[in-house]
Amino acid sequence: MRTRKILIGVSAAAVVLLIALVSLKAYYVAIALVAGVLILGHRELWSRVAPRKLPPVDERIRENVGKATRNALIFFATASAFLMLFFSTNLLRTPDVVHVLGGLFVSVGLVSLLSYVFYDRAEPGLDERRMRMLRVFLLTAGVGLAVFVLSAVLHNAVSALLGVEEPVFFSIAVFLAPAAVATGLVGSLVIFVKGLRSRPG
């Protein structure tokens, strides 16, 4: 009974948010919200629509949701800090607030969804060596993103101070940092897919 009430409350909040997003013409955010809810809940909820019986929220689901929420909050705080840095240094000029916030919320939802799928289905199929490789790839992507942001800020600052186009930080931001981010993301995705396709040992 309690699970049903929670589901009804979450569904009502999602409908209100969906109406607000459509009224703001942020259609892609609304589509992402609906897709995320369906993908995230299809195993525990969507497959149970026919018998109209909700599955029990066991310890595994609580733990996975807790970890996914933690990752989403960390990502939200980090992304918000980067956005504030971009705004304060005028790297984003006259931004469309709806699109910026929409992109941020879609990204947070995607991180939460992928985290849940990882903890629920991919992690049990990964051995210790692949888990270490995954951490290295994620760290590479995170460091590459941080270096990109810092290099872009420093490039603008040095160029403004010296009155010339600064080449070192520009090269790092345009070539090295994106290569590190791409390497980290592709490597993480490969290991993630391997974990989904592996049987838990």
N, C-alpha and C positions, 0 to 999 in steps of 0.2 A: 504493500500500500504506500509506504513511504517512497519507494522507487518510482511508483506511478506519479505521485505528486511532484517529485523532483523533475521528472520528464515533462509533465505538463507545464511547470514553471519555466523550465529552460525553453520549451517550444514557444510559449507565449512571448518570452523575451526576444527570441529569435525572430518571431513574426513582427514584433514592434520595430526591431532593428532593421529588418528587411524593408518595411514600409518607409522608414526614415531614409534609408539608402536610396530607394527608388525615387522618393520625392526630391532628393538632392541630385538625381540623375547619375549616381555612381553605380551604374548598372553592373560593371564588371566586378565590383566589390560584392554586390548582392548575389550574383551568380556564384562567386567563389564561396560565399557564406553557405548557400544552399548545397553546393557540391561538397564542401567540407563536412557539413552535418551528415549528409548521406553516406559519404565514404567512411567517416569516422565511426558511425554507428551501425553500419550494415551488418557487421558480424554479430554483435550482441542484440541489436534492436530490429534492424530492417528484416533480417531473416525470420523474425518472430511475429511479423505483422499478421500473417495468416491465422495462426492459432490464438492471437491476441493475448499472449502470455509473455510478460517481461521476464528476462533472465535475471537470476540473482546477481547483485553487485558484490562479487566476492573480493577477497583480499588482493588477488592478482589485478583485477580491474582498478581497484582503489590505488594500488601502488603505481600502476602504469599511468593513470590519470594524474596522480600527484607529481610524478617525474616529468610528464609532458607539460604540465602547468608550470612547474619550476623552470624548465627550459624556455618556455614562452615568455615568462616574466623577465628572465635574464636577457633574452633577446630584445624584448621591448625596451628595457632600461638602456641597453647598449645602443640600440638603433636610435632611440630618442636623444641620447647624448650626442651621437654623431650628427643627427639632423640639426640640433641646436648649434653645434660647432659650424656646420655648413651655413646656417642662417646668419650667425654672428660674424662670419668672415665674408659674407656676401658671395659665397660660391653658388648659392641658389638665389637667383634674382627674380623678384615678383612671382613666387611660386603659387600654384593653384592649391589652396589649403585642403580642399576636399580630396583632390587626387593624392596629395602627399600623405594625408592621414589615412585615406583609403588604402594606398599602397602599403603603409605601415601596418594597418590592421590585417590586411590580407597576408602579409609576410608573417605576422605573429601567429595567425591561424594556421598557416602552412607549417611553421616550425612546430606548433603544438601537435598537428596531425601526424607529421613525419616522426616526431618523437614518440608518440603513442604507438604507431605502427612498428617503429624500431624496437621499443621495449617489449611489445606484445608478441611480435612475430619474427623479427630479424635477429635480435640479440640471442635468443635461445639456440640459434643455428650457427653461431660464430664461436670459434675456439679462441684461446687467449692470444695467439699470434695475430689473428685477424683483428681482434679488439685493439691490440697495440697499434697496428697499422691504421685502423680507423681513427684513433686518437691523434696520431701523427698527421694524417691528412686533414682532419678538422682543425688542428692547431695551425697547419700551414695556411689553410683558407682564412682563418681568423687573423693571423699575423699579416697576411697579404692585404686583407681589407683594411686593417688598422694602418699599415704602411701607406696604402693608397690615400686614405683620408689625410694623414699627417703630411704626406708629400705634397698633396694638392694645396693644403693650407700654407705650408712653408714656401711652396713655389709662388703663391700669390703674395705672401708677405715679403719675401726677398725681392720679387719683381717690383713691388710697390716702393720698397725702400731704395733700391738701386736705380730704378727707372729703366731697367733693361729686362729683356726676357731671360729668366734664369733657366739653364738647361738641365742641371743635374737632377733636381727634384721633379722636374717635368718628365724626364726620361724614366725615373723610378715609377711615377704615378701612371704613366701611359703604357710602359712595357713590362717592367719587372713585377710590380704588384698585381696587375691583372693575370699575369702568367702563374703567379703563386696561387691566387684565388682559384683559377681554372683548374690547376693541378690538384689542389685540395678537394674541390667539389667533385671532380670526375672520379678521383680515387675513392672518396667517401661513398659516392653513388654506386660504384662497382662493388665495394664491400657490402653495402646495404642490400643490393640485389642478391648477392651471393648468400647473405644471411636469410633472405626471404625464401630462397630456393633450397636451402639446406634443411635437413631434418635434424631436430634437436637430438644431440647425442646423449 
